Amino acid sequence: MDVYTRLLEQARLAREKAYAPYSRFAVGAALLTEDGEIITGCNVENVSYGLTICAERVAAFTAVAAGRKKISGLALVADLPEPPTPCGACRQVLAEFAPKMWILCANLEGKQRIFRLTELLPEAFAEFSS
């Protein structure tokens, strides 16, 4: 089984754990660290929508909490007609750790698209050195 297939399977499994009682829009993510570890995340909603967190950020923050800050790629799965892409906030968070990472987006029917984060966020906000 190749890495993309493993990541998509893990993202699908993570999606099943999503807490999305308000939108009913479950999303799963599986992040691949540079050392080959897979870390998953799912979206977690809150009645106060601003406190909701996306699957991609859950995976990224879990990776950081585990001491893994070097990310190679991410798979993202949701039930949409077209494969989903990360929201702007998630794109910016991912750019903090891996601006050149790849993102494999898929829907439940198996339709897939792959991007470099730089394609999805070409002008990421970054710290400027003086």
C-alpha positions as CSV (number, residue, x, y, z in Angstrom):
1,M,0.0,0.0,0.0
2,D,1.5,3.3,-1.0
3,V,1.7,6.4,1.2
4,Y,-1.2,8.2,-0.5
5,T,-3.5,5.2,0.0
6,R,-2.5,4.9,3.6
7,L,-3.1,8.5,4.3
8,L,-6.5,8.6,2.6
9,E,-7.6,5.5,4.6
10,Q,-6.5,7.2,7.8
11,A,-8.2,10.4,6.9
12,R,-11.4,8.5,6.1
13,L,-11.2,6.8,9.5
14,A,-10.6,10.2,11.3
15,R,-13.6,11.6,9.5
16,E,-15.8,9.1,11.2
17,K,-14.7,10.6,14.6
18,A,-15.7,14.1,13.6
19,Y,-18.0,16.1,16.0
20,A,-20.2,18.0,13.6
21,P,-23.7,18.2,15.0
22,Y,-24.4,21.7,13.6
23,S,-23.1,21.6,10.1
24,R,-23.2,17.8,9.7
25,F,-20.1,18.3,7.6
26,A,-17.6,15.7,8.8
27,V,-14.0,16.1,7.7
28,G,-10.9,13.9,8.3
29,A,-7.3,14.7,7.8
30,A,-4.1,12.6,7.9
31,L,-0.8,14.3,8.1
32,L,2.5,12.7,7.1
33,T,5.6,13.8,9.1
34,E,9.0,13.8,7.5
35,D,10.0,10.8,9.5
36,G,7.0,8.8,8.2
37,E,4.6,9.1,11.1
38,I,0.9,9.6,10.3
39,I,-1.1,11.9,12.6
40,T,-4.8,12.3,12.1
41,G,-7.4,14.9,13.0
42,C,-11.1,15.5,12.5
43,N,-13.2,18.7,12.7
44,V,-14.7,19.5,16.1
45,E,-17.6,22.0,16.1
46,N,-18.9,24.1,18.9
47,V,-22.3,25.8,19.3
48,S,-20.2,29.0,19.2
49,Y,-19.0,28.5,15.6
50,G,-15.9,30.7,16.1
51,L,-14.6,28.0,18.5
52,T,-14.9,25.3,15.9
53,I,-11.6,23.8,14.7
54,C,-10.9,22.1,11.3
55,A,-9.5,18.6,10.8
56,E,-6.3,20.0,9.3
57,R,-5.5,22.2,12.3
58,V,-6.3,19.4,14.7
59,A,-3.8,17.1,12.9
60,A,-1.1,19.9,12.7
61,F,-1.5,20.9,16.4
62,T,-1.4,17.2,17.4
63,A,1.8,16.8,15.4
64,V,3.4,19.8,17.1
65,A,2.3,18.6,20.6
66,A,4.0,15.3,19.8
67,G,7.2,17.1,18.9
68,R,6.7,16.6,15.1
69,K,7.1,20.0,13.3
70,K,8.4,18.7,9.9
71,I,5.5,17.9,7.7
72,S,5.7,16.3,4.2
73,G,2.1,16.1,3.2
74,L,-1.6,15.9,4.2
75,A,-4.6,14.0,3.0
76,L,-8.0,15.5,3.4
77,V,-11.4,13.7,3.0
78,A,-15.0,15.0,3.1
79,D,-18.3,14.1,1.6
80,L,-18.7,16.6,-1.3
81,P,-19.2,16.3,-5.0
82,E,-15.6,17.6,-5.5
83,P,-12.6,17.0,-3.3
84,P,-12.4,19.6,-0.6
85,T,-9.4,22.0,-0.1
86,P,-8.3,23.4,3.2
87,C,-9.8,26.7,4.4
88,G,-7.7,29.9,4.4
89,A,-6.9,29.6,8.2
90,C,-5.8,26.0,7.8
91,R,-3.6,26.9,4.8
92,Q,-1.9,29.6,6.8
93,V,-1.3,27.3,9.8
94,L,0.1,24.6,7.5
95,A,2.4,27.2,5.9
96,E,4.0,27.8,9.3
97,F,5.4,24.3,9.4
98,A,5.7,23.2,5.7
99,P,5.1,25.9,3.1
100,K,6.1,23.4,0.3
101,M,4.1,20.4,1.5
102,W,1.6,18.6,-0.8
103,I,-2.0,18.2,0.0
104,L,-4.1,15.3,-1.3
105,C,-7.8,16.2,-1.4
106,A,-10.4,13.5,-1.9
107,N,-14.1,12.9,-1.6
108,L,-15.9,9.7,-0.5
109,E,-16.4,8.6,-4.1
110,G,-12.6,8.4,-4.6
111,K,-12.2,11.6,-6.7
112,Q,-8.8,13.1,-5.9
113,R,-6.8,16.2,-6.5
114,I,-3.3,17.0,-5.3
115,F,-1.8,20.4,-4.8
116,R,1.3,22.0,-3.3
117,L,0.4,24.4,-0.5
118,T,2.1,27.2,-2.4
119,E,-0.5,26.7,-5.1
120,L,-3.4,27.1,-2.6
121,L,-1.7,29.9,-0.7
122,P,0.7,31.7,-3.0
123,E,1.3,34.7,-0.8
124,A,1.3,33.2,2.7
125,F,1.8,35.6,5.5
126,A,5.4,35.1,6.8
127,E,7.7,36.6,9.4
128,F,9.9,39.2,7.9
129,S,13.5,39.4,8.9
130,S,15.1,42.7,9.5
